[in-house]
């Protein structure tokens, strides 16, 4: 039974937090017990997660930015992804120029991002693609695109390719596990969970820092969430991006699964802080759409960094709005060398390089909604905005129409 301490705080949460603060992360069993705490004690969980973050990571936050270098036409069948060629989405296959990447990197550096990632669709990079990206990575690592670190999300690479990337100046690789080993077969069938684990080890052996996390809200159970955190801990990853599924029209999961409640999302972040006490937990995809007005709370329940600007195929908020958010919260941001900066909403970007494309007119550098960094992915000017029926009956009807079933958690197979 979970007891209240003499202070009125949840005794189990406090005891577990004090254990973590002493340097021993929560066990799987403790984490599973944390998932069962009553809603009335959620803010106890958030309080202690914030204390753990402050001790092991610090009080400040970090920004990073990404851009889709090569988009669309991916042969993999990941159920959440708008870039799979198996689904009909708003994405037009295309590729950015090195000049466009460098312009976007300079814009990200101007807005305080400490790292800038190039993300390619596909199972893994070809040697020709590495030839194409090499000038960008070398120039960025040498500081020619502003004070920002080059990162990459390129899929499954060979040992030789990983070593070549490191030699180009890429010091951090993102390669997500996405979910637990047990749940993974429901997410994709074209590669295995072990393929992802092995890829992380390959990049790590090449000398790179690892950014690896997952997507929540794909029908997984709490056991899956905890198991993924334990796997990430065993792999000794440095940064853990936390994404919340906002299913994009045309993907397999769209219309078949219920969105996570915001407070459950915050609970995930807090419990991950108990399990991954000294990692950078990055608030990533879905924060605007799923967390909505609660996203500010994430920085007081364990999150220590976040993506600023656009995502891969959907728009984010303007950097000006995110700088204002930090200023309102009394938070500062920092870079990898420890320099601390005040948020600057007055000078942060509202408009970014690129063309203001008209709906229905594809643009390689398409800028809409006043957001940072153009997107190279739009074939109609913006994402479809058809109404989505998220009632139980509506979800069931959508699932039946697509030949998929939903269980008690909205889990697709």
Phi, psi and omega in degrees: 000137179278123185258158172265138178283174178297338179277353184092355178276154176296119187295319182294316179300315182296315180298318180293320179296318180296326175297314180295319180296336177279353176111003179249108183296160180298146175279169176300318181295318177296318180298318179297325177291325177298329180292343184262003182296149179293153181302330181294344180255009181300322183287338169296315179301314180297317181303311184287325176300321178293321178297320179295316179300314183298322181288315190264336182244327180112170185277347186266168179244166175236150173254149162218164180225156178225161173213148179277110179285305174243128186235149172076177176060027182281134182281348181284160186246033180305126190294338185266351197261128180281355183263356178292136179288352179279348182242150178261104182234191182279001187273130174256123179303132182193179182213139180277155173276160176301322180297319178294320177299316183293323177297318179293322179296318178297321179294320179295318179298320179299329183266009172099003179293135178268347179216150181224121186252138171262125183245125179249139172285158177116167181292323180188168184281150169266163178296326178295323178292325176293323175301316181295319185275342187304315180301321179297311183296318181293316180296319182290319180295335178271002177085012183282348178246026182101171181279088185205145182268133178281134175235172181209147171231098191236003180088209187272116183249159173281167177302317181294319179294319179298317179294324178294318178300316179299320179294330178290343182114004178279114183256348180225135178239137171259128174208099187284149169279333178078314181200195181279165176300320182293325185270345194299325183296342177276348182266319177205152178243355188267353168206167187255165174300319180296328175303319181290317178300314181297323179296318178300317180295323179297313179295320180297318179297334179280358175099015183262149169287149186245128173250111183213131179208224182192186180243131180249144182104019178259021179096007182285161175262171177300324178303321179294319181296316181292318180298321178295319179298319179296319178297317179297322178293318179297327179281352179057049178286155184269321184231138183237098176288132180250112180249144177242126188296123165238098192296126183276136178309132179102338178281162185297329183276347184297129177078005184242000188213143181278144178288148178291142172294143183305319183292331175292323177298316179294325177297321176300312180301315183296315180293324175298326178294324177294326182273328185238064195300326185250010177275158170277114179265115189258123174283118189235230188301140176094357186294321179287318187282323186262313180284330180051234186288352180269359186298331179297329181295336183303328183280355175245013176226024171128335181289141183232357177204167178200160176284134176245131182103207184279166172262203185284313183230010177223153182281144171259199176273167176286149174303328177301317180295322181286325174296321178295321178302311180297319179297317180295329180275354182074026181257157175239166177240160186223165175249183185291341181268000176096358176293137184248137184232148172279138174299147187226076182295338181291318184259355178292156187290139168251312176251149183238170177301150177131177181260140173281089186286144175279148176307136179089356181242107181296138175226135179297320176245084186261124181242122178226163173062016178064028186264159178293143174062125177293154175258138181259035193228000191266130175253000179219020179086329181194170180292151174302146183234034178292146179296144180247124178276105184259014173289163180302318180294321180294319178295318180296320180295319179295321179295317180296321181295330182264003179077018180248153177251152174238139178261199183296337180254008182073028184279126180263154176225000000 
